Amino acid sequence: MLPGVLLLALIGAAAGYVATRLMRVDVDLPTAMGIGVLGAVLGGLGLRGLLTVGGWFVTFVLAVLGAMALLWVWQAVTRRR
C-alpha cells in the first residue's frame, strides 16, 4: 500500500503543478504540489468509493464514457483525411 500512496503523491504533485499552470493560478511550487497531492488523494478515494458503492453500474457508466471519448478521438482523426 505504501508504494501506491507514494506514487499517488508524485502524480498528484505533478498534476497540481500542471493544473495551476493551465488555470493560470499564481501560487508557489510547494502550494501547487500540495493542492495536487490533496486532489489526487481525494480523487482517488472518491473514485474508489464510487466504484465500491456503485459496483457494476458505475463501471458501466465509466465504460460508456470511455467509449464515447474514444469515438470522439476517432472521429477527429478520420475527419482530417
MDTraj code that builds the backbone (N, CA, C; nanometers):
import mdtraj as md
import numpy as np

residues = "MET LEU PRO GLY VAL LEU LEU LEU ALA LEU ILE GLY ALA ALA ALA GLY TYR VAL ALA THR ARG LEU MET ARG VAL ASP VAL ASP LEU PRO THR ALA MET GLY ILE GLY VAL LEU GLY ALA VAL LEU GLY GLY LEU GLY LEU ARG GLY LEU LEU THR VAL GLY GLY TRP PHE VAL THR PHE VAL LEU ALA VAL LEU GLY ALA MET ALA LEU LEU TRP VAL TRP GLN ALA VAL THR ARG ARG ARG".split()
xyz = np.array([
    [0.0824, -0.1201, 0.0000],
    [0.0000, 0.0000, 0.0000],
    [0.0864, 0.1258, 0.0000],
    [0.1966, 0.1242, 0.0708],
    [0.2810, 0.2425, 0.0796],
    [0.3371, 0.2851, -0.0557],
    [0.3869, 0.1914, -0.1399],
    [0.4346, 0.2382, -0.2710],
    [0.3235, 0.3011, -0.3546],
    [0.2013, 0.2527, -0.3420],
    [0.0898, 0.3129, -0.4152],
    [0.0618, 0.4544, -0.3689],
    [0.0724, 0.4782, -0.2384],
    [0.0496, 0.6119, -0.1833],
    [0.1606, 0.7063, -0.2289],
    [0.2840, 0.6577, -0.2305],
    [0.3954, 0.7410, -0.2767],
    [0.3804, 0.7757, -0.4240],
    [0.3383, 0.6785, -0.5035],
    [0.3166, 0.7049, -0.6453],
    [0.2038, 0.8054, -0.6642],
    [0.0983, 0.7901, -0.5856],
    [-0.0131, 0.8840, -0.5915],
    [0.0318, 1.0246, -0.5528],
    [0.1216, 1.0351, -0.4551],
    [0.1734, 1.1651, -0.4133],
    [0.2574, 1.2283, -0.5243],
    [0.3399, 1.1488, -0.5914],
    [0.4218, 1.2017, -0.7010],
    [0.3342, 1.2475, -0.8175],
    [0.2378, 1.1665, -0.8518],
    [0.1470, 1.2031, -0.9611],
    [0.0676, 1.3276, -0.9230],
    [0.0222, 1.3314, -0.7974],
    [-0.0532, 1.4469, -0.7510],
    [0.0283, 1.5746, -0.7533],
    [0.1553, 1.5655, -0.7149],
    [0.2413, 1.6838, -0.7171],
    [0.2572, 1.7369, -0.8594],
    [0.2798, 1.6466, -0.9527],
    [0.2931, 1.6882, -1.0925],
    [0.1609, 1.7435, -1.1445],
    [0.0505, 1.6791, -1.1082],
    [-0.0808, 1.7247, -1.1539],
    [-0.1135, 1.8629, -1.0977],
    [-0.0774, 1.8867, -0.9726],
    [-0.1010, 2.0175, -0.9131],
    [-0.0244, 2.1268, -0.9845],
    [0.0991, 2.0969, -1.0184],
    [0.1802, 2.1944, -1.0910],
    [0.1178, 2.2250, -1.2273],
    [0.0820, 2.1194, -1.3001],
    [0.0233, 2.1372, -1.4330],
    [-0.1111, 2.2093, -1.4234],
    [-0.1940, 2.1704, -1.3254],
    [-0.3264, 2.2320, -1.3115],
    [-0.3169, 2.3808, -1.2810],
    [-0.2240, 2.4183, -1.1948],
    [-0.2123, 2.5610, -1.1631],
    [-0.1625, 2.6400, -1.2834],
    [-0.0801, 2.5789, -1.3652],
    [-0.0326, 2.6483, -1.4846],
    [-0.1440, 2.6594, -1.5883],
    [-0.2213, 2.5515, -1.6058],
    [-0.3307, 2.5548, -1.7036],
    [-0.4393, 2.6532, -1.6632],
    [-0.4659, 2.6620, -1.5335],
    [-0.5701, 2.7520, -1.4852],
    [-0.5164, 2.8917, -1.4563],
    [-0.3878, 2.9110, -1.4777],
    [-0.3205, 3.0394, -1.4559],
    [-0.3423, 3.0924, -1.3148],
    [-0.3236, 3.0001, -1.2167],
    [-0.3324, 3.0369, -1.0757],
    [-0.1908, 3.0626, -1.0275],
    [-0.1674, 3.1789, -0.9710],
    [-0.0338, 3.2171, -0.9289],
    [-0.0094, 3.1752, -0.7837],
    [0.0523, 3.0579, -0.7663],
    [0.0904, 3.0089, -0.6338],
    [0.2348, 2.9603, -0.6417],
    [0.2972, 2.9482, -0.5243],
    [0.4336, 2.8969, -0.5250],
    [0.4315, 2.7456, -0.5473],
    [0.5480, 2.6890, -0.5771],
    [0.5595, 2.5481, -0.6120],
    [0.5126, 2.4548, -0.5002],
    [0.5526, 2.4760, -0.3738],
    [0.5036, 2.3854, -0.2688],
    [0.3518, 2.3864, -0.2541],
    [0.2892, 2.5019, -0.2711],
    [0.1436, 2.5099, -0.2628],
    [0.0792, 2.4352, -0.3782],
    [0.1326, 2.4533, -0.4988],
    [0.0793, 2.3827, -0.6155],
    [0.0917, 2.2318, -0.5970],
    [0.2052, 2.1884, -0.5442],
    [0.2256, 2.0451, -0.5217],
    [0.1306, 1.9940, -0.4144],
    [0.1114, 2.0711, -0.3084],
    [0.0200, 2.0305, -0.2017],
    [-0.1229, 2.0188, -0.2503],
    [-0.1657, 2.1142, -0.3320],
    [-0.3004, 2.1101, -0.3888],
    [-0.3161, 1.9858, -0.4761],
    [-0.2144, 1.9566, -0.5547],
    [-0.2196, 1.8392, -0.6420],
    [-0.2239, 1.7090, -0.5644],
    [-0.1425, 1.6992, -0.4597],
    [-0.1416, 1.5772, -0.3783],
    [-0.2767, 1.5586, -0.3116],
    [-0.3289, 1.6643, -0.2535],
    [-0.4602, 1.6563, -0.1883],
    [-0.5693, 1.6206, -0.2895],
    [-0.5621, 1.6810, -0.4053],
    [-0.6595, 1.6497, -0.5101],
    [-0.6493, 1.5054, -0.5564],
    [-0.5271, 1.4547, -0.5679],
    [-0.5089, 1.3155, -0.6092],
    [-0.5615, 1.2193, -0.5041],
    [-0.5349, 1.2500, -0.3776],
    [-0.5833, 1.1631, -0.2696],
    [-0.7356, 1.1656, -0.2641],
    [-0.7942, 1.2854, -0.2673],
    [-0.9397, 1.2953, -0.2637],
    [-1.0033, 1.2316, -0.3870],
    [-0.9450, 1.2563, -0.5015],
    [-0.9977, 1.1967, -0.6241],
    [-0.9851, 1.0454, -0.6240],
    [-0.8708, 0.9954, -0.5781],
    [-0.8512, 0.8508, -0.5721],
    [-0.9468, 0.7841, -0.4753],
    [-0.9623, 0.8439, -0.3586],
    [-1.0561, 0.7880, -0.2609],
    [-1.1999, 0.7979, -0.3100],
    [-1.2321, 0.9100, -0.3717],
    [-1.3675, 0.9271, -0.4240],
    [-1.3992, 0.8264, -0.5323],
    [-1.3059, 0.8049, -0.6233],
    [-1.3282, 0.7086, -0.7307],
    [-1.3404, 0.5680, -0.6748],
    [-1.2551, 0.5329, -0.5799],
    [-1.2658, 0.4007, -0.5176],
    [-1.3990, 0.3851, -0.4470],
    [-1.4422, 0.4899, -0.3799],
    [-1.5720, 0.4844, -0.3125],
    [-1.6864, 0.4680, -0.4101],
    [-1.6799, 0.5423, -0.5208],
    [-1.7842, 0.5300, -0.6227],
    [-1.7891, 0.3895, -0.6809],
    [-1.6713, 0.3348, -0.7100],
    [-1.6668, 0.2008, -0.7669],
    [-1.7146, 0.0964, -0.6674],
    [-1.6834, 0.1163, -0.5396],
    [-1.7272, 0.0214, -0.4380],
    [-1.8777, 0.0291, -0.4178],
    [-1.9297, 0.1486, -0.4038],
    [-2.0725, 0.1664, -0.3776],
    [-2.1544, 0.1383, -0.5033],
    [-2.1105, 0.1917, -0.6147],
    [-2.1885, 0.1798, -0.7372],
    [-2.1729, 0.0467, -0.8061],
    [-2.0605, -0.0185, -0.7855],
    [-2.0381, -0.1502, -0.8445],
    [-2.0458, -0.1504, -0.9956],
    [-2.1244, -0.2419, -1.0465],
    [-2.1309, -0.2640, -1.1897],
    [-2.1918, -0.1464, -1.2651],
    [-2.2855, -0.0776, -1.2023],
    [-2.3484, 0.0351, -1.2709],
    [-2.2471, 0.1454, -1.3005],
    [-2.1659, 0.1788, -1.2002],
    [-2.0636, 0.2827, -1.2197],
    [-1.9610, 0.2354, -1.3223],
    [-1.9241, 0.1076, -1.3158],
    [-1.8310, 0.0526, -1.4141],
    [-1.8882, 0.0663, -1.5544],
    [-2.0172, 0.0389, -1.5698],
    [-2.0819, 0.0515, -1.6998],
    [-2.0817, 0.1963, -1.7479],
    [-2.1154, 0.2891, -1.6595],
    [-2.1184, 0.4308, -1.6961],
    [-1.9788, 0.4773, -1.7374],
    [-1.8770, 0.4371, -1.6612],
    [-1.7396, 0.4747, -1.6963],
    [-1.6976, 0.4124, -1.8289],
    [-1.7423, 0.2903, -1.8546],
    [-1.7109, 0.2254, -1.9822],
    [-1.7758, 0.2999, -2.0979],
    [-1.8995, 0.3436, -2.0790],
    [-1.9684, 0.4201, -2.1833],
    [-1.8963, 0.5525, -2.2072],
    [-1.8583, 0.6210, -2.0998],
    [-1.7856, 0.7474, -2.1154],
    [-1.6520, 0.7264, -2.1858],
    [-1.5834, 0.6194, -2.1527],
    [-1.4570, 0.5883, -2.2196],
    [-1.4771, 0.5600, -2.3674],
    [-1.5818, 0.4862, -2.3997],
    [-1.6113, 0.4575, -2.5400],
    [-1.6467, 0.5846, -2.6153],
    [-1.7222, 0.6728, -2.5507],
    [-1.7573, 0.7993, -2.6142],
    [-1.6327, 0.8833, -2.6405],
    [-1.5408, 0.8855, -2.5451],
    [-1.4167, 0.9615, -2.5641],
    [-1.3352, 0.9029, -2.6791],
    [-1.3279, 0.7710, -2.6860],
    [-1.2542, 0.7067, -2.7945],
    [-1.3190, 0.7356, -2.9291],
    [-1.4510, 0.7336, -2.9347],
    [-1.5210, 0.7674, -3.0589],
    [-1.4947, 0.9115, -3.1005],
    [-1.4901, 1.0025, -3.0037],
    [-1.4621, 1.1418, -3.0347],
    [-1.3235, 1.1568, -3.0971],
    [-1.2252, 1.0876, -3.0391],
    [-1.0889, 1.0925, -3.0937],
    [-1.0864, 1.0308, -3.2324],
    [-1.1521, 0.9181, -3.2491],
    [-1.1551, 0.8512, -3.3784],
    [-1.2163, 0.9407, -3.4865],
    [-1.3271, 1.0076, -3.4528],
    [-1.3903, 1.0978, -3.5493],
    [-1.3008, 1.2153, -3.5814],
    [-1.2320, 1.2678, -3.4813],
    [-1.1421, 1.3816, -3.5055],
    [-1.0281, 1.3419, -3.5976],
    [-0.9767, 1.2209, -3.5804],
    [-0.8650, 1.1752, -3.6635],
    [-0.9109, 1.1451, -3.8060],
    [-1.0264, 1.0809, -3.8199],
    [-1.0716, 1.0431, -3.9544],
    [-1.1222, 1.1623, -4.0349],
    [-1.1642, 1.2692, -3.9710],
    [-1.2098, 1.3887, -4.0439],
    [-1.0940, 1.4615, -4.1112],
    [-0.9756, 1.4446, -4.0606],
    [-0.8588, 1.5158, -4.1147],
    [-0.8140, 1.4590, -4.2485],
    [-0.8523, 1.3404, -4.2786],
    [-0.8045, 1.2740, -4.4014],
    [-0.8759, 1.3194, -4.5225],
])
top = md.Topology()
chain = top.add_chain()
for i, resn in enumerate(residues, 1):
    res = top.add_residue(resn, chain, resSeq=i)
    for name in ("N", "CA", "C"):
        top.add_atom(name, md.element.get_by_symbol(name[0]), res)
traj = md.Trajectory(xyz[None], top)
